Amino acid sequence: MKINWNEKYTTISVYVVLTFAVCIIVYALLFNFSILVAGLKNFFSVIAPIIWGLIIAYVLNPIMMWMERRIKTITDRKKPMPKLCRTISITFTMIIFIAMLSALASIILPQVIESITGIFNNFGSYIDNFEKWISSILVKYTEIRTQVNNQLDNLKNTLTEFINSIVPKIGEIMKKVTDSTLSFIVALKDFFIGLIVAVYFLFDKEHFQSQLKKIICAVLPKRASSGFLRICVQTNDSISGFVSGKVIDSIIIGCLCFICMTIMKLNFAVLISVIVGVTNIIPFFGPFIGAIPSALLLLFASPKQVIPFLILIFVIQQLDGNIIGPKILGQSIGISAFWVLFSILVGGGLFGVAGMILGVPIFAVIYSLINQYITYLLEKRDMPTSTAEYIPTHHDLQKPVNKSKEIHLFKKKKK
């Protein structure tokens, strides 16, 4: 039997069936949410090596492209060998990446672990040093010194009770540590498989990009597909440039902090430099997030080193904000300081640390697209597109109101 799709009741029946099917799907998702979450976790655990490969390839792509351009300039231009250049650039990129990971694992990580272990082992002596320092400052203020000493004694007792409460639960803790170790081994396995996947992505990235573009052009209308691809290019340029620049900037700041702390003979130079370098990736709040816990750590270990450390951090951050950062990231990312703060707060509130890092470049793309759309609407109306043209002047604010129009707007119509 042939169905006449132009019939009114046939169309209504199709809409009813589709609506009913959507309701069933929504009902199944709501009342089987735990099963859906478990299925998604299982799915993402299966494709974890692919995800790692995509992340590694995306991070290493700028380095590979830079090396490829340098290799092409060295080789004979009359006989281009793109596959050979790509193979050499990927090889050198992977060697650099693995060398950095090896240096992190063999040099920095043991010293960080040693510093953390020393903090836990010597925590009692740090409290005693801090108590002596407070007592020396508050010699003339006996009541305040007594209250501070009482609070420190309470802190010691609380830590002692906490440690004693942990001892009976050693079995449970060891089980959790074993589970965490197994999860870490699985993640490490996925990471190393992801390295192999990243090589394939980098070697044939143009083919994967063309396949993705082909799908987008096939699914979306022509105008929508071109706009969507333009947005993808803008987003990729903004995120890749910002993240790679911030990573390089943070490595420089971490190394500079370590060199200065070593020269000044401050405690925990490696641990604090790692904290400062890692938190520096977060725009605006990064320096404060790294400096505050580091200063508190030095306050307990050696209170006299806190002021020199804070001065050092202030000088380094000024150097980064005025010289190093602009040289690496450019003079501006296209949005004002207020919108930078806004994007960090919103991104951090929605997606945590990842939102704080990626919120700025993503918001910069959104801001640019909105600005382009506003410019398009103004051009259609033959109006100026420069923001400076719309700054209200004193003459505009003092402009008299047309009383007849004002009365006409608020006057009730006669029946």
C-alpha positions as a Markdown table, in Angstrom:
| # | Residue | x | y | z |
|---|---|---|---|---|
| 1 | Met | 0.0 | 0.0 | 0.0 |
| 2 | Lys | 1.4 | 3.4 | -1.0 |
| 3 | Ile | 1.4 | 6.0 | 1.7 |
| 4 | Asn | 0.3 | 9.5 | 0.8 |
| 5 | Trp | 2.6 | 11.8 | 2.9 |
| 6 | Asn | 0.7 | 14.9 | 1.9 |
| 7 | Glu | -2.5 | 13.8 | 3.6 |
| 8 | Lys | -3.3 | 15.8 | 6.7 |
| 9 | Tyr | -4.0 | 12.8 | 9.0 |
| 10 | Thr | -0.9 | 10.9 | 7.8 |
| 11 | Thr | 1.3 | 13.9 | 8.8 |
| 12 | Ile | -0.4 | 14.1 | 12.2 |
| 13 | Ser | 0.0 | 10.4 | 12.8 |
| 14 | Val | 3.8 | 10.6 | 12.1 |
| 15 | Tyr | 4.2 | 13.5 | 14.5 |
| 16 | Val | 2.3 | 11.6 | 17.2 |
| 17 | Val | 4.5 | 8.5 | 16.7 |
| 18 | Leu | 7.7 | 10.6 | 16.8 |
| 19 | Thr | 6.5 | 12.5 | 19.9 |
| 20 | Phe | 5.6 | 9.2 | 21.6 |
| 21 | Ala | 9.0 | 7.7 | 20.8 |
| 22 | Val | 10.8 | 10.8 | 22.1 |
| 23 | Cys | 8.8 | 10.6 | 25.4 |
| 24 | Ile | 9.7 | 6.9 | 25.8 |
| 25 | Ile | 13.4 | 7.7 | 25.2 |
| 26 | Val | 13.3 | 10.5 | 27.7 |
| 27 | Tyr | 11.5 | 8.3 | 30.3 |
| 28 | Ala | 14.0 | 5.5 | 29.8 |
| 29 | Leu | 16.9 | 7.9 | 30.3 |
| 30 | Leu | 15.5 | 9.5 | 33.4 |
| 31 | Phe | 14.6 | 6.3 | 35.2 |
| 32 | Asn | 17.7 | 4.4 | 34.1 |
| 33 | Phe | 20.2 | 7.2 | 34.6 |
| 34 | Ser | 22.6 | 5.1 | 36.7 |
| 35 | Ile | 22.7 | 2.5 | 34.0 |
| 36 | Leu | 23.3 | 5.2 | 31.4 |
| 37 | Val | 26.1 | 6.7 | 33.4 |
| 38 | Ala | 27.7 | 3.3 | 33.9 |
| 39 | Gly | 27.4 | 2.6 | 30.2 |
| 40 | Leu | 29.0 | 6.0 | 29.4 |
| 41 | Lys | 31.9 | 5.3 | 31.8 |
| 42 | Asn | 32.5 | 1.9 | 30.2 |
| 43 | Phe | 32.4 | 3.4 | 26.8 |
| 44 | Phe | 34.9 | 6.2 | 27.7 |
| 45 | Ser | 37.2 | 3.6 | 29.4 |
| 46 | Val | 37.2 | 1.6 | 26.2 |
| 47 | Ile | 38.1 | 4.6 | 24.0 |
| 48 | Ala | 40.4 | 6.2 | 26.5 |
| 49 | Pro | 43.5 | 5.5 | 24.4 |
| 50 | Ile | 41.9 | 7.3 | 21.4 |
| 51 | Ile | 41.1 | 10.3 | 23.7 |
| 52 | Trp | 44.6 | 10.3 | 24.9 |
| 53 | Gly | 45.9 | 10.1 | 21.4 |
| 54 | Leu | 43.7 | 13.1 | 20.3 |
| 55 | Ile | 44.9 | 15.2 | 23.3 |
| 56 | Ile | 48.6 | 14.4 | 22.7 |
| 57 | Ala | 48.3 | 15.0 | 19.0 |
| 58 | Tyr | 46.6 | 18.3 | 19.5 |
| 59 | Val | 49.2 | 19.5 | 22.0 |
| 60 | Leu | 52.2 | 18.3 | 19.9 |
| 61 | Asn | 50.8 | 19.5 | 16.6 |
| 62 | Pro | 52.3 | 23.1 | 16.8 |
| 63 | Ile | 55.7 | 21.7 | 17.6 |
| 64 | Met | 55.5 | 19.2 | 14.7 |
| 65 | Met | 54.4 | 21.9 | 12.3 |
| 66 | Trp | 57.2 | 24.2 | 13.3 |
| 67 | Met | 59.8 | 21.4 | 12.8 |
| 68 | Glu | 58.2 | 20.5 | 9.5 |
| 69 | Arg | 58.5 | 24.1 | 8.2 |
| 70 | Arg | 62.2 | 24.2 | 9.2 |
| 71 | Ile | 62.9 | 20.8 | 7.6 |
| 72 | Lys | 61.2 | 21.9 | 4.3 |
| 73 | Thr | 63.4 | 25.0 | 4.2 |
| 74 | Ile | 66.6 | 22.9 | 4.6 |
| 75 | Thr | 65.7 | 20.2 | 2.0 |
| 76 | Asp | 65.7 | 20.8 | -1.8 |
| 77 | Arg | 62.6 | 22.6 | -2.9 |
| 78 | Lys | 62.7 | 21.2 | -6.4 |
| 79 | Lys | 62.1 | 17.7 | -5.0 |
| 80 | Pro | 59.5 | 18.0 | -2.3 |
| 81 | Met | 59.2 | 15.0 | 0.0 |
| 82 | Pro | 56.3 | 15.7 | 2.3 |
| 83 | Lys | 56.1 | 12.2 | 3.8 |
| 84 | Leu | 59.8 | 12.2 | 4.7 |
| 85 | Cys | 59.5 | 15.6 | 6.2 |
| 86 | Arg | 56.4 | 14.6 | 8.2 |
| 87 | Thr | 58.2 | 11.4 | 9.4 |
| 88 | Ile | 61.3 | 13.3 | 10.5 |
| 89 | Ser | 59.3 | 16.0 | 12.3 |
| 90 | Ile | 57.1 | 13.5 | 14.1 |
| 91 | Thr | 60.1 | 11.5 | 15.2 |
| 92 | Phe | 61.9 | 14.6 | 16.6 |
| 93 | Thr | 58.7 | 15.8 | 18.3 |
| 94 | Met | 58.1 | 12.5 | 20.0 |
| 95 | Ile | 61.7 | 12.4 | 21.1 |
| 96 | Ile | 61.4 | 15.8 | 22.7 |
| 97 | Phe | 58.1 | 14.9 | 24.3 |
| 98 | Ile | 59.3 | 11.6 | 25.8 |
| 99 | Ala | 62.6 | 13.3 | 26.9 |
| 100 | Met | 60.5 | 15.9 | 28.8 |
| 101 | Leu | 58.4 | 13.3 | 30.4 |
| 102 | Ser | 61.5 | 11.3 | 31.4 |
| 103 | Ala | 63.1 | 14.4 | 32.9 |
| 104 | Leu | 59.9 | 15.1 | 34.9 |
| 105 | Ala | 59.8 | 11.5 | 36.1 |
| 106 | Ser | 63.5 | 11.0 | 36.9 |
| 107 | Ile | 64.5 | 14.5 | 38.1 |
| 108 | Ile | 61.6 | 16.7 | 39.3 |
| 109 | Leu | 59.1 | 14.1 | 40.6 |
| 110 | Pro | 61.5 | 12.4 | 43.1 |
| 111 | Gln | 62.5 | 15.8 | 44.5 |
| 112 | Val | 58.9 | 16.8 | 44.8 |
| 113 | Ile | 58.0 | 13.5 | 46.6 |
| 114 | Glu | 61.0 | 14.0 | 48.9 |
| 115 | Ser | 59.9 | 17.5 | 49.7 |
| 116 | Ile | 56.4 | 16.4 | 50.5 |
| 117 | Thr | 57.6 | 13.5 | 52.6 |
| 118 | Gly | 59.9 | 15.9 | 54.5 |
| 119 | Ile | 57.0 | 18.2 | 55.2 |
| 120 | Phe | 55.0 | 15.4 | 56.8 |
| 121 | Asn | 58.0 | 14.0 | 58.8 |
| 122 | Asn | 59.0 | 17.4 | 60.1 |
| 123 | Phe | 55.6 | 18.9 | 60.6 |
| 124 | Gly | 55.9 | 19.0 | 64.4 |
| 125 | Ser | 59.2 | 20.9 | 64.2 |
| 126 | Tyr | 57.7 | 23.3 | 61.7 |
| 127 | Ile | 54.9 | 24.0 | 64.2 |
| 128 | Asp | 57.4 | 24.6 | 67.0 |
| 129 | Asn | 59.4 | 27.0 | 64.8 |
| 130 | Phe | 56.3 | 28.9 | 63.9 |
| 131 | Glu | 55.3 | 29.0 | 67.6 |
| 132 | Lys | 58.7 | 30.4 | 68.6 |
| 133 | Trp | 58.5 | 33.0 | 65.8 |
| 134 | Ile | 55.1 | 34.1 | 66.9 |
| 135 | Ser | 56.3 | 34.3 | 70.5 |
| 136 | Ser | 59.3 | 36.4 | 69.5 |
| 137 | Ile | 57.0 | 38.8 | 67.7 |
| 138 | Leu | 54.3 | 39.0 | 70.5 |
| 139 | Val | 56.7 | 39.3 | 73.4 |
| 140 | Lys | 54.9 | 42.4 | 74.7 |
| 141 | Tyr | 51.4 | 41.0 | 74.0 |
| 142 | Thr | 51.0 | 38.2 | 76.5 |
| 143 | Glu | 47.3 | 37.5 | 76.1 |
| 144 | Ile | 47.5 | 37.3 | 72.3 |
| 145 | Arg | 50.6 | 35.0 | 72.6 |
| 146 | Thr | 48.8 | 32.7 | 75.0 |
| 147 | Gln | 45.8 | 32.4 | 72.7 |
| 148 | Val | 48.0 | 31.7 | 69.7 |
| 149 | Asn | 49.9 | 29.0 | 71.7 |
| 150 | Asn | 46.6 | 27.4 | 72.7 |
| 151 | Gln | 45.4 | 27.3 | 69.1 |
| 152 | Leu | 48.7 | 25.7 | 68.0 |
| 153 | Asp | 48.4 | 23.1 | 70.8 |
| 154 | Asn | 44.9 | 22.3 | 69.7 |
| 155 | Leu | 46.2 | 21.9 | 66.1 |
| 156 | Lys | 48.8 | 19.5 | 67.4 |
| 157 | Asn | 46.2 | 17.5 | 69.3 |
| 158 | Thr | 43.9 | 17.4 | 66.3 |
| 159 | Leu | 46.7 | 16.1 | 64.1 |
| 160 | Thr | 47.6 | 13.5 | 66.6 |
| 161 | Glu | 44.0 | 12.3 | 66.9 |
| 162 | Phe | 43.7 | 12.2 | 63.1 |
| 163 | Ile | 46.8 | 10.0 | 62.8 |
| 164 | Asn | 45.6 | 7.7 | 65.6 |
| 165 | Ser | 42.3 | 7.3 | 63.9 |
| 166 | Ile | 44.0 | 6.3 | 60.6 |
| 167 | Val | 45.9 | 3.4 | 62.2 |
| 168 | Pro | 42.8 | 1.1 | 62.7 |
| 169 | Lys | 41.8 | 1.7 | 59.1 |
| 170 | Ile | 45.1 | 0.7 | 57.5 |
| 171 | Gly | 43.4 | -2.3 | 55.8 |
| 172 | Glu | 40.8 | -0.1 | 54.1 |
| 173 | Ile | 43.4 | 2.5 | 53.2 |
| 174 | Met | 45.7 | -0.1 | 51.7 |
| 175 | Lys | 42.8 | -1.5 | 49.6 |
| 176 | Lys | 42.0 | 1.9 | 48.3 |
| 177 | Val | 45.7 | 2.5 | 47.6 |
| 178 | Thr | 45.8 | -0.8 | 45.7 |
| 179 | Asp | 42.7 | 0.1 | 43.7 |
| 180 | Ser | 44.2 | 3.6 | 42.9 |
| 181 | Thr | 47.5 | 1.9 | 41.9 |
| 182 | Leu | 45.6 | -0.4 | 39.5 |
| 183 | Ser | 43.7 | 2.6 | 38.1 |
| 184 | Phe | 47.0 | 4.5 | 37.6 |
| 185 | Ile | 48.5 | 1.5 | 35.8 |
| 186 | Val | 45.5 | 1.3 | 33.5 |
| 187 | Ala | 45.7 | 5.0 | 32.9 |
| 188 | Leu | 49.4 | 4.7 | 32.2 |
| 189 | Lys | 48.7 | 1.9 | 29.7 |
| 190 | Asp | 46.1 | 4.0 | 28.0 |
| 191 | Phe | 48.6 | 6.9 | 27.9 |
| 192 | Phe | 51.3 | 4.9 | 26.2 |
| 193 | Ile | 48.8 | 3.5 | 23.7 |
| 194 | Gly | 47.6 | 7.0 | 23.1 |
| 195 | Leu | 51.2 | 8.0 | 22.1 |
| 196 | Ile | 51.0 | 5.4 | 19.3 |
| 197 | Val | 47.6 | 6.7 | 18.3 |
| 198 | Ala | 48.9 | 10.3 | 18.3 |
| 199 | Val | 51.6 | 9.3 | 15.8 |
| 200 | Tyr | 48.9 | 8.1 | 13.4 |
| 201 | Phe | 46.8 | 11.2 | 14.0 |
| 202 | Leu | 49.8 | 13.5 | 13.3 |
| 203 | Phe | 51.0 | 11.6 | 10.3 |
| 204 | Asp | 47.6 | 11.6 | 8.5 |
| 205 | Lys | 45.9 | 14.6 | 10.1 |
| 206 | Glu | 45.0 | 16.3 | 6.8 |
| 207 | His | 43.1 | 13.1 | 5.8 |
| 208 | Phe | 41.1 | 13.1 | 9.1 |
| 209 | Gln | 40.4 | 16.8 | 8.7 |
| 210 | Ser | 39.1 | 16.3 | 5.2 |
| 211 | Gln | 36.9 | 13.4 | 6.3 |
| 212 | Leu | 35.4 | 15.5 | 9.1 |
| 213 | Lys | 34.8 | 18.4 | 6.8 |
| 214 | Lys | 33.1 | 16.0 | 4.3 |
| 215 | Ile | 30.7 | 14.8 | 7.0 |
| 216 | Ile | 29.9 | 18.4 | 8.1 |
| 217 | Cys | 29.2 | 19.5 | 4.5 |
| 218 | Ala | 27.0 | 16.5 | 3.9 |
| 219 | Val | 24.9 | 16.8 | 7.1 |
| 220 | Leu | 24.5 | 20.6 | 7.3 |
| 221 | Pro | 23.3 | 23.1 | 4.6 |
| 222 | Lys | 25.9 | 24.9 | 2.6 |
| 223 | Arg | 25.7 | 28.2 | 4.4 |
| 224 | Ala | 25.5 | 26.6 | 7.8 |
| 225 | Ser | 28.4 | 24.2 | 7.1 |
| 226 | Ser | 30.7 | 27.1 | 5.9 |
| 227 | Gly | 29.8 | 29.1 | 9.1 |
| 228 | Phe | 30.4 | 26.1 | 11.3 |
| 229 | Leu | 33.8 | 25.4 | 9.8 |
| 230 | Arg | 34.8 | 29.0 | 10.1 |
| 231 | Ile | 33.9 | 28.8 | 13.8 |
| 232 | Cys | 35.9 | 25.6 | 14.2 |
| 233 | Val | 39.0 | 27.3 | 12.6 |
| 234 | Gln | 38.7 | 30.3 | 14.9 |
| 235 | Thr | 38.2 | 28.2 | 18.0 |
| 236 | Asn | 41.2 | 26.0 | 17.1 |
| 237 | Asp | 43.4 | 29.0 | 16.4 |
| 238 | Ser | 42.4 | 30.6 | 19.7 |
| 239 | Ile | 42.7 | 27.5 | 21.9 |
| 240 | Ser | 45.9 | 26.1 | 20.4 |
| 241 | Gly | 47.7 | 29.4 | 20.4 |
| 242 | Phe | 46.6 | 30.3 | 23.9 |
| 243 | Val | 47.3 | 26.9 | 25.5 |
| 244 | Ser | 50.7 | 26.3 | 23.8 |
| 245 | Gly | 51.7 | 29.9 | 24.7 |
| 246 | Lys | 50.6 | 29.5 | 28.3 |
| 247 | Val | 52.5 | 26.2 | 28.7 |
| 248 | Ile | 55.7 | 27.7 | 27.3 |
| 249 | Asp | 55.2 | 30.8 | 29.5 |
| 250 | Ser | 54.6 | 28.6 | 32.6 |
| 251 | Ile | 57.7 | 26.5 | 32.0 |
| 252 | Ile | 59.8 | 29.7 | 31.8 |
| 253 | Ile | 58.2 | 31.1 | 35.0 |
| 254 | Gly | 58.8 | 27.8 | 36.8 |
| 255 | Cys | 62.4 | 27.6 | 35.8 |
| 256 | Leu | 63.0 | 31.3 | 36.6 |
| 257 | Cys | 61.4 | 30.7 | 40.1 |
| 258 | Phe | 63.6 | 27.7 | 40.7 |
| 259 | Ile | 66.8 | 29.6 | 39.7 |
| 260 | Cys | 66.0 | 32.6 | 41.9 |
| 261 | Met | 64.9 | 30.5 | 44.9 |
| 262 | Thr | 68.1 | 28.4 | 44.6 |
| 263 | Ile | 70.2 | 31.6 | 44.5 |
| 264 | Met | 68.3 | 33.1 | 47.5 |
| 265 | Lys | 68.6 | 29.7 | 49.3 |
| 266 | Leu | 64.9 | 29.4 | 50.0 |
| 267 | Asn | 63.4 | 26.1 | 51.2 |
| 268 | Phe | 61.4 | 23.7 | 48.9 |
| 269 | Ala | 62.7 | 25.3 | 45.7 |
| 270 | Val | 61.7 | 22.5 | 43.5 |
| 271 | Leu | 58.3 | 21.9 | 45.0 |
| 272 | Ile | 57.3 | 25.6 | 45.1 |
| 273 | Ser | 58.6 | 26.1 | 41.5 |
| 274 | Val | 56.5 | 23.3 | 40.2 |
| 275 | Ile | 53.4 | 24.7 | 42.0 |
| 276 | Val | 54.1 | 28.2 | 40.7 |
| 277 | Gly | 54.7 | 26.9 | 37.2 |
| 278 | Val | 51.6 | 24.7 | 37.0 |
| 279 | Thr | 49.2 | 27.2 | 38.5 |
| 280 | Asn | 50.6 | 29.9 | 36.2 |
| 281 | Ile | 48.7 | 28.2 | 33.4 |
| 282 | Ile | 45.5 | 29.5 | 34.9 |
| 283 | Pro | 45.1 | 33.2 | 33.7 |
| 284 | Phe | 44.6 | 36.0 | 36.3 |
| 285 | Phe | 44.2 | 33.8 | 39.4 |
| 286 | Gly | 47.1 | 31.5 | 38.7 |
| 287 | Pro | 49.8 | 33.5 | 40.4 |
| 288 | Phe | 47.7 | 33.9 | 43.6 |
| 289 | Ile | 46.7 | 30.2 | 43.6 |
| 290 | Gly | 50.4 | 29.2 | 43.5 |
| 291 | Ala | 51.8 | 31.9 | 45.8 |
| 292 | Ile | 49.4 | 31.6 | 48.7 |
| 293 | Pro | 50.0 | 27.9 | 49.6 |
| 294 | Ser | 53.7 | 28.2 | 48.9 |
| 295 | Ala | 53.9 | 31.2 | 51.3 |
| 296 | Leu | 52.0 | 29.3 | 54.0 |
| 297 | Leu | 54.4 | 26.4 | 53.6 |
| 298 | Leu | 57.4 | 28.7 | 54.1 |
| 299 | Leu | 55.6 | 30.4 | 57.0 |
| 300 | Phe | 55.6 | 27.1 | 58.9 |
| 301 | Ala | 59.1 | 25.9 | 57.8 |
| 302 | Ser | 61.0 | 29.2 | 58.0 |
| 303 | Pro | 58.9 | 32.3 | 58.6 |
| 304 | Lys | 61.8 | 34.6 | 57.8 |
| 305 | Gln | 61.7 | 33.4 | 54.2 |
| 306 | Val | 58.1 | 34.5 | 53.5 |
| 307 | Ile | 58.7 | 38.2 | 52.8 |
| 308 | Pro | 61.7 | 37.5 | 50.4 |
| 309 | Phe | 59.6 | 34.9 | 48.6 |
| 310 | Leu | 56.6 | 37.2 | 48.2 |
| 311 | Ile | 58.8 | 39.9 | 46.8 |
| 312 | Leu | 60.3 | 37.4 | 44.4 |
| 313 | Ile | 56.9 | 36.2 | 43.2 |
| 314 | Phe | 55.8 | 39.8 | 42.8 |
| 315 | Val | 58.8 | 40.6 | 40.6 |
| 316 | Ile | 58.4 | 37.4 | 38.6 |
| 317 | Gln | 54.7 | 38.1 | 38.0 |
| 318 | Gln | 55.4 | 41.7 | 36.9 |
| 319 | Leu | 58.1 | 40.4 | 34.6 |
| 320 | Asp | 55.7 | 37.8 | 33.2 |
| 321 | Gly | 52.8 | 40.2 | 32.8 |
| 322 | Asn | 54.7 | 43.0 | 31.1 |
| 323 | Ile | 57.5 | 41.3 | 29.2 |
| 324 | Ile | 57.4 | 37.5 | 28.9 |
| 325 | Gly | 53.7 | 36.9 | 28.6 |
| 326 | Pro | 53.1 | 39.6 | 25.9 |
| 327 | Lys | 56.1 | 38.3 | 23.9 |
| 328 | Ile | 54.7 | 34.8 | 23.8 |
| 329 | Leu | 50.9 | 35.3 | 23.8 |
| 330 | Gly | 50.8 | 38.6 | 21.9 |
| 331 | Gln | 49.7 | 41.9 | 23.2 |
| 332 | Ser | 46.0 | 41.0 | 23.5 |
| 333 | Ile | 43.7 | 38.1 | 23.1 |
| 334 | Gly | 40.9 | 40.3 | 21.9 |
| 335 | Ile | 38.9 | 40.9 | 25.2 |
| 336 | Ser | 39.3 | 43.3 | 28.0 |
| 337 | Ala | 40.5 | 42.4 | 31.6 |
| 338 | Phe | 36.8 | 42.4 | 32.8 |
| 339 | Trp | 35.8 | 39.8 | 30.2 |
| 340 | Val | 38.9 | 37.7 | 31.1 |
| 341 | Leu | 37.9 | 37.7 | 34.7 |
| 342 | Phe | 34.3 | 36.9 | 33.7 |
| 343 | Ser | 35.3 | 34.0 | 31.5 |
| 344 | Ile | 37.6 | 32.5 | 34.2 |
| 345 | Leu | 34.8 | 32.7 | 36.9 |
| 346 | Val | 32.1 | 31.2 | 34.6 |
| 347 | Gly | 34.4 | 28.6 | 33.1 |
| 348 | Gly | 35.8 | 27.6 | 36.5 |
| 349 | Gly | 32.3 | 27.5 | 38.1 |
| 350 | Leu | 31.0 | 25.2 | 35.3 |
| 351 | Phe | 34.0 | 23.0 | 34.4 |
| 352 | Gly | 36.6 | 23.4 | 37.2 |
| 353 | Val | 40.2 | 23.9 | 36.5 |
| 354 | Ala | 39.8 | 23.0 | 32.8 |
| 355 | Gly | 37.2 | 25.7 | 32.5 |
| 356 | Met | 39.5 | 28.2 | 34.1 |
| 357 | Ile | 42.2 | 27.4 | 31.6 |
| 358 | Leu | 40.1 | 27.1 | 28.4 |
| 359 | Gly | 37.4 | 29.7 | 29.4 |
| 360 | Val | 39.4 | 32.6 | 28.2 |
| 361 | Pro | 40.2 | 31.5 | 24.6 |
| 362 | Ile | 36.7 | 30.0 | 24.1 |
| 363 | Phe | 35.1 | 33.2 | 25.4 |
| 364 | Ala | 37.4 | 35.2 | 23.1 |
| 365 | Val | 36.0 | 33.2 | 20.1 |
| 366 | Ile | 32.4 | 33.8 | 21.3 |
| 367 | Tyr | 33.1 | 37.5 | 21.8 |
| 368 | Ser | 34.6 | 37.8 | 18.3 |
| 369 | Leu | 31.6 | 36.0 | 16.7 |
| 370 | Ile | 29.1 | 38.3 | 18.5 |
| 371 | Asn | 31.1 | 41.3 | 17.5 |
| 372 | Gln | 31.1 | 40.2 | 13.9 |
| 373 | Tyr | 27.4 | 39.7 | 14.0 |
| 374 | Ile | 26.8 | 43.1 | 15.5 |
| 375 | Thr | 29.0 | 44.7 | 12.9 |
| 376 | Tyr | 27.0 | 42.9 | 10.2 |
| 377 | Leu | 23.7 | 44.3 | 11.6 |
| 378 | Leu | 25.1 | 47.8 | 11.8 |
| 379 | Glu | 26.4 | 47.7 | 8.2 |
| 380 | Lys | 23.0 | 46.6 | 7.0 |
| 381 | Arg | 21.5 | 49.8 | 8.6 |
| 382 | Asp | 24.4 | 52.0 | 7.2 |
| 383 | Met | 25.5 | 52.9 | 10.8 |
| 384 | Pro | 29.0 | 53.3 | 12.1 |
| 385 | Thr | 30.7 | 50.1 | 13.4 |
| 386 | Ser | 33.3 | 51.7 | 15.6 |
| 387 | Thr | 32.5 | 51.5 | 19.4 |
| 388 | Ala | 34.0 | 55.0 | 19.8 |
| 389 | Glu | 31.1 | 56.4 | 17.8 |
| 390 | Tyr | 28.6 | 55.3 | 20.5 |
| 391 | Ile | 30.3 | 56.8 | 23.5 |
| 392 | Pro | 27.7 | 59.1 | 25.1 |
| 393 | Thr | 28.8 | 62.8 | 25.2 |
| 394 | His | 27.7 | 65.5 | 27.6 |
| 395 | His | 25.6 | 67.0 | 24.8 |
| 396 | Asp | 23.7 | 63.7 | 24.4 |
| 397 | Leu | 23.0 | 63.5 | 28.1 |
| 398 | Gln | 21.8 | 67.1 | 28.3 |
| 399 | Lys | 19.6 | 66.8 | 25.1 |
| 400 | Pro | 16.1 | 68.2 | 25.8 |
| 401 | Val | 13.2 | 65.8 | 25.6 |
| 402 | Asn | 10.4 | 66.4 | 23.1 |
| 403 | Lys | 7.5 | 66.9 | 25.4 |
| 404 | Ser | 4.8 | 66.4 | 22.8 |
| 405 | Lys | 6.3 | 62.9 | 22.0 |
| 406 | Glu | 6.6 | 62.1 | 25.7 |
| 407 | Ile | 3.0 | 62.9 | 26.3 |
| 408 | His | 1.9 | 61.0 | 23.2 |
| 409 | Leu | 3.7 | 57.9 | 24.4 |
| 410 | Phe | 2.1 | 57.8 | 27.8 |
| 411 | Lys | -1.3 | 59.2 | 26.9 |
| 412 | Lys | -4.2 | 56.7 | 27.0 |
| 413 | Lys | -6.2 | 56.2 | 23.9 |
| 414 | Lys | -9.7 | 57.5 | 24.0 |
| 415 | Lys | -12.4 | 54.9 | 23.4 |
